[in-house]
Amino acid sequence: MGPEIKKAEAKQGKVKKQEKKVASPKKEISLEGYNIIRYPLSTEKSLRLMESENKLIFVVLKSATKAEIKSAIEEIFKVKILKVNTLITNNGEKRAYVKFAYDTPAIDIATNLGLM
């Protein structure tokens, strides 16, 4: 009973691996970026960085990496990012300092978000 069942399960496993899914012609909307980025931070410091260094500060998921944060923001806002720095505060929240490309002013993004 044991070896016969294992052979049958192995055959079923191989059949499942061989099945391929057909890609749909419609572009799927990924919500992954919205899970990583929690909200933009609007403080005096963030407004000063926005004007002087073309940066915005976002509170992000604590387990998110810099590469994930960069790709999420690029996907959501359709912008080019130069650099991402992160900071974990004493409260346990993770902040991402995002420097945008020079052709994309951070003030425009902040205006679209309703920060200004």
C-alpha positions in Angstrom: 0.0 0.0 0.0 2.8 2.4 0.8 5.0 2.3 -2.4 2.0 2.3 -4.7 0.5 5.5 -3.1 3.9 7.2 -3.2 4.2 6.4 -6.9 0.8 7.8 -7.6 1.5 11.0 -5.6 4.8 11.4 -7.5 3.0 11.1 -10.8 0.4 13.7 -9.8 3.2 16.0 -8.6 5.0 15.8 -12.0 1.7 16.6 -13.8 1.2 19.7 -11.6 4.8 20.9 -12.4 4.2 20.5 -16.1 1.0 22.6 -16.2 1.6 26.1 -17.4 -0.6 29.1 -16.8 -1.5 31.2 -19.7 -0.8 34.9 -19.2 -3.8 37.2 -19.6 -3.5 40.0 -22.1 -4.7 42.5 -19.5 -2.0 44.1 -17.3 -2.5 43.1 -13.7 -2.4 45.9 -11.1 0.1 45.0 -8.3 -0.9 46.2 -4.8 2.5 45.1 -3.4 3.8 48.7 -3.4 0.8 49.9 -1.4 1.5 47.3 1.2 5.1 48.4 1.7 4.4 52.2 1.8 2.2 53.1 4.7 2.0 57.0 4.5 4.1 60.1 3.7 5.4 62.1 6.7 4.5 65.7 6.8 6.7 67.5 9.4 8.8 70.6 9.4 11.9 68.6 8.7 10.3 66.8 5.8 9.1 70.1 4.2 12.7 71.5 4.6 14.2 68.4 2.9 11.6 68.6 0.2 12.6 72.1 -0.7 16.4 71.9 -0.2 17.3 68.3 -1.2 14.4 67.1 -3.3 13.5 64.4 -0.8 10.3 63.0 0.7 10.0 60.9 3.9 7.7 57.9 4.0 6.8 55.6 6.9 7.2 52.1 5.5 6.8 48.5 6.5 9.5 47.5 9.0 10.5 44.4 7.1 10.8 46.2 3.7 14.3 46.5 2.1 15.6 49.6 0.4 15.2 47.9 -3.0 11.6 47.0 -2.3 10.9 50.6 -1.1 12.5 52.0 -4.3 10.6 49.8 -6.6 7.3 50.4 -4.8 7.6 54.2 -5.0 8.7 54.1 -8.6 5.7 51.9 -9.4 3.2 54.0 -7.5 4.3 57.4 -8.6 5.9 56.6 -11.9 9.1 58.6 -11.0 12.9 58.0 -11.0 14.6 57.6 -7.6 18.3 58.2 -7.0 18.7 57.0 -3.4 16.8 55.6 -0.5 18.0 55.8 3.1 16.1 54.2 6.0 15.8 54.9 9.7 14.1 52.9 12.5 12.9 55.3 15.1 12.7 54.7 18.9 8.9 54.0 18.4 9.7 51.1 16.2 8.5 52.6 12.9 10.7 52.6 9.8 11.1 55.8 7.8 12.4 56.0 4.2 14.2 59.1 3.1 13.7 59.0 -0.7 15.7 61.3 -3.0 14.1 61.9 -6.4 15.8 62.5 -9.7 16.3 66.2 -10.6 13.8 66.1 -13.4 11.1 65.1 -10.8 10.5 67.7 -8.1 9.5 66.3 -4.8 7.1 69.3 -4.3 5.0 68.1 -7.3 4.6 64.6 -5.7 3.8 66.2 -2.3 1.2 68.4 -4.0 -0.4 65.3 -5.6 -0.4 63.6 -2.2 -2.1 66.6 -0.6 0.8 67.4 1.7 1.1 71.0 0.5 
